[in-house]
């Protein structure tokens, strides 16, 4: 069986394909990354030092939790 050409598929057809083939990373990437809505609201992360520190602490705690 040959793989479809995702760039030529409509969004509806691609969504149906992804629902039927949930482990196809290439199709998922095409649907949710390459075809994202350019008009979607963006929520930038605040980069003040306190937020960066909190984020780094949370990541370090998660890594430590996974290691145990």
N, C-alpha and C positions, 0 to 999 in steps of 0.2 A: 504494500500500500504506500502510495506516495503522499508526502505531506503537502497540504494546501499552501498556496502563496498568500500569506496573511495580509500583505499590503494591498492585495487586489480584492479582499473580502470586504463586504459592507460591515458596519459596526454590529448590526443585528446578527449577521451570519457568524462573525467572529465571536460574539458573546455566546451564541449557541454552541460553537465549537469548543470554547473554553469550558462551558458547563459540562460537555460530554467528555472532555479530555483535561481534567483538572490538574494533571501533573505535567502538562506541556508548558514548560517555562517560557519558551520562545513566543507562544501564542499569548500567554498571560502578559508578558512584557509588551508585546505589540498593542494589546487592548488597553492596559492600564498605565503604561509609561509613554509609549510613542504616540498614542492618540489622546492624550489628556486634553481637557478643554482649556484652550489658551485664555478664555475669559473667566476661568475659575478664580474665586477669591483666594488670595494668598495670605497666609498668616506667618509672617517672618518671626523667627525666634529672637527674643531680646538677648543682646550680647553684653549686658552689663556684667561686671565682675562677679557680683553675687549670684546671678543666675547661672553663669558659667561654672562657678564653684559647686553649686547645688547639683547641676547636671553631672559634673565630673564625679562627685561623691556618689550619686545614684548609680552611675555606670560602674564605678569601682565596687560598690556593694553587690551589684548584680553579678559581676565577674567572680567575686569572692564566694557568693552563694552557689554559683554554678560549679566552682572548683571543689566544694565540699560534698 
